[in-house]
Amino acid sequence: MTTWTTCPTPPDIPEAATVLREYMAEMVRRWHGRPERPAEVTEALAEMPSDDLAPPTGLLLLARHDGQLAGCAGLRWRPRWAELTRVYVRPAYRGTGGGAALLAAVEAHARAAGADRIRLDTRADLVEARALYARHGYVEIPAFTGGPYAQHWFEKLLPARVDEAVAPR
């Protein structure tokens, strides 16, 4: 039986830096529709750093599949809510429940931190991500951020306890 685990991790340790670079390389590749250039990835990482995904401003979770580094997801703390970012599952592990495991973990961390909702923005070309969010109860909402990469916005209300049911607002 395979297992997924997650663990809060500083974004500047080597494993985190590796998976965050892989995430950004895929974002660059998909945005341009061609193989990424190393300098483009470095530039994108500088333009959109992940250093705030650490206490007190955020959280980075690394995901492991049977002990092997397999993905990540981040949260940025906002007043009463959390912003989801950097959701990534390495290609070799896609289709094995990693996205669901990461969402469940970030939702639990956000709830424990007192957030009443998670919001995110994503791009139109990330159709798999948009489908994942919709399958897990995230609903499209009006824009709450700007920028060239924000094309779809989602929100999920978080009940105070896992067994509570809350209807979307």
N, C-alpha and C positions, 0 to 999 in steps of 0.2 A: 504494500500500500504506500502511495506517495503522500507526502505531507508538505504543506506550505506553512512557513513560519515568518514572522516579521519581528523586527527589533529596531527601536529608536537608535539612530546613529548620527554622530556629527558629520556634516556634509564635507568636511575637509580631510577625512581619513582616506587612504588609498582606494579601498573598495567602493566607497561612496563616490569618489571622484571618477572612478572607472565607469560605473553604471550611469552617472549623470552625464558623462561625456558621450556614452553610447546613446542615451536618450536624445541629447542635443544633436548628435550626428544624424539620427533618424529624422528629427524635426527639420533639419537643414535639407537633407536628401529629399524628403517628401515635398517640402515647400518649393524647391527648385526643379523637382522632377528629374534629377540626375545625381550621379555620385557626388557626395560631399567632398570638399577640399579641406584638409586639416586646418588651414588658416581660417576658413569660414566657421568651423566648429569652435575654435578658440575665440573668435570674435563674438559669436553668438553667446558663448558662456560668459564673456565679459559684459555683454549687453544685458543679459538676463541672468545675473548671478543667483546662486542657491545658498549663499552664506547666511541668509536670514532664516533658513530652515533648521534652526537650532534655538534652544531656549535663550532668551525669553520670547523671541519673536515668531518662532515656528518649530517645526518638527520634521525630520526626515526619517522615514522607515525604509530599511532594506528588507527585501523579501528573499527567502531561500526556499528552494524546492529540493527536498531530500538533502538539505545541507549545502547545496550549491547556490551561489549568488545568482539570483534570477530576476530581480527587478527592484523598483523603488516607487515611493509616492511621498509627497510632501504636503504639509499644511502650513499656512501662514495664519497667525492669530489676528483676528479683527475683533472689535467690540461685539460680543455676543455671538459671533459666527466665526467660521474658519474658511479659508480659501484653499481649495484643493489644487495642487500643481504637481508636475513632474511624474505623472502616473506612467510607468513604463514596465513592460515585461519583455525580457530578452526573447528574441525570435524562437530559440530552441524550446522555450517553455510556454509559448502561446498555445491556447486551447486546452490548458490543463488546470484552469481555475485560478490562475495567478491574479488576474484583474479583480475577481470577486474577493479573493483573500485580502488584497491590498485595500479595497474599498471597505470591507468589514473592519479591518484594523484601523484605518484612519477615522472611520465613523466612531469607533469605540474610544479612540484617543480624544477626538473632538468633544464627544459627549462628556467624558471624564473631566475635560478642561472647562466645562460649562457652556460650550457652544450650543446654540439651539438650532443651528442649520449649517450646512456646508454649501458653499457656492464655488463655481468654477467658470472659466471661459475656455473655449477651445476653438479650433479652426474647422472650416468646412471640409477640408480634405481628410480630416481624421475621423472618417466614418465609423471605424471600428470602436473608437473611444466613445463617440456619441451614442452608439448602440449599447455599449457596456453601461454607460450612465443611465440610459433610459430603462434598461433591464433591471437596474438596481434602485429604481424609484426616484431618480433625479428627473426633474421636469424643466423644460425650457422656460426661461423668464426673460423679461426685458433686459437690455444691456445695463450692466452696472460698472463696467470698465471700458476703456477705450484702447486704441492701439491697432496696429496693422494685423496682428495675429488673433485678435478677439473677434470672432464671427458668430459664435453661438454661446449662450450663457445658460447655465443650469443651476438648480438649487434642490437640495433635499432637506426637509425638516427632520430634526433629530428628536425623537421622544426622549424624555428624561430617563426612561428605562427601556431596555430592549423589548419587553413584552407589551409596551404601550403602543397603541395605534393612533397616529395623528394624520389627519387628512391634509393634503397639500393646500396651501393658502393661495 
